[in-house]
Every structure is written in C-alpha cells, then in structure tokens.
Amino acid sequence: MKLLVCISKTPDTTSKISFSQDGKRYLDEGIQYILNPYDEWYALVRAIELKEKFGGQIDVIHVGNATSDILIRKALAIGADAAFRIDMEPMNSDEIAKQIAKFAKENSYDLIFCGKETIDHNSSEVASRIAQYLDIPYLSYCNHLEIENDKIVASCELEGGVALLEAKIPVVISAAKGLAEQRIPNMKGIIDAKKKPLEVISPIETEQLVELVCFELPPVKSGVKMIDPTQIDEMVAVFKNELKII
C-alpha cells in the first residue's frame, strides 16, 4: 500500500499574529511554527497505523521553502519513510492542491491524507481540491476508517451526526479528531529521520485562479458589561442597539 500524507506548517496557537502593511502576509518575527496538528496527530498517525497493519510506504509532502525542513524531519521521526518538499511560497489553497495533485498523479498513491483544516486558515480546501484535480473520491472530516479489500469504509462528521461511507481506492481523506491517537517521536525515530530522504522538487507553473486581497485581524473584544438584572429596559437596549440580536 502506498500512502501520501500532506503536511503544512502553522503558527503555534500561542503566537501573536500580525500582518504586513498591505495585509497580504504574516510577519514572521517572533512566530513559532509547528506541524499542523490535524496533519500530524490524525492524518500521519492513521497512515502509520495502516502501514503497520498492511505494510507499504508512507511519503509526506509539503509545499513551502527550506525553513519548513525541520518540521518535515519531525514527520519522518514520527514514522514516515520519505519526504518531498515542493520548493515555493504558495499564495493560496488552490495553488497548493495543484502542486500536490501533479506529484500524486505521477506517483500513483492508494490513499492521500490531509488534515481536515489548518489551524490558521481553517478553510478545509486543500483535500477537496486535490481530489477534484485527480478525479478520485473524497471523504471529508473522517474520524474512523477501515480498509476492506479495495475499498475504504469510513465514518465522517456531519453537523449533528455522522455519515457512514464507502469509497473505492484510490481516495483522498481529510482527517478529523478521533481518526488516530497522537504519537510523539522517540529517540530512535529522531536519529533515523536524519537518514531518511527529503527530496526538494521544483514547482510546476499554475494559473492563478484565486487572489488574496488581504488578511484582517478580528475586532478587539470588549470587556464584560454588568447589568443589574432588575434593569430590564437597559438590558433590552443593549441587546437591540449594541449586540443587535433583537
């Protein structure tokens, strides 16, 4: 079985985010980057579990520059067999998906895993776009999966419930919480990761279909406003004029 896990880097959740004056990029100063948790904890670990059960090869792929190599090595330390980095600064999810889809098509993977979303953008776009460009099935927000012969049997999150689905291999899977249990690299894994291949690949030219206009920080939250419970008129005025919920 040949498995591909798509990994991305995101700012640590404790990082204070700021943007350039034009609002089109993160300012890296003081930012600590980590492997996107949905990619690391669920997508990668479930791929490792499947390899342990059925055998095969796990590759990880990342679209980014050389500053990501230390995080890619972490994926190798956890248990991936080989890594590939497409050497570019992607502008949007569509560009990332096109680069990965081209690589995946040339290498014929049985399963392609992505985290359900990145914890910075939360757009949940890349996995579905990869499936579209490869013209293969896509299982979103997957929290349990098993392999039966040449098909995937999976449960996927829905608002208010769960969908039970089957799909023939090859398939793209976006991994949600519950799909696997987090693994931490051990010393042997860290040492072995230094010997595993990390190949840098030149990007393909793609048409830009999406343009980033700007990022904006959310409004600063105000403090708690205390209202005497006997002052009903004041409470109604706040709901109507300030919160605009009535």
Secondary structure, 3 states (H helix, E strand, C coil): CEEEEECCEEECCCCCCCECCCCCCECCCCCCEEECHHHHHHHHHHHHHHHHHHCCEEEEEEEECHHHHHHHHHHHHHCCCEEEEEECCCCCHHHHHHHHHHHHHHHCCCEEEEECCCCCCCCCCHHHHHHHHHCCCEEEEEEEEEEECCEEEEEEEECCEEEEEEEECCEEEEECCCCCCCCCCCHHHHHHHCCCCEEEECCCCCCCCCCCCCCCCCCCCCCCCCCCCCCHHHHHHHHHHHCCCC
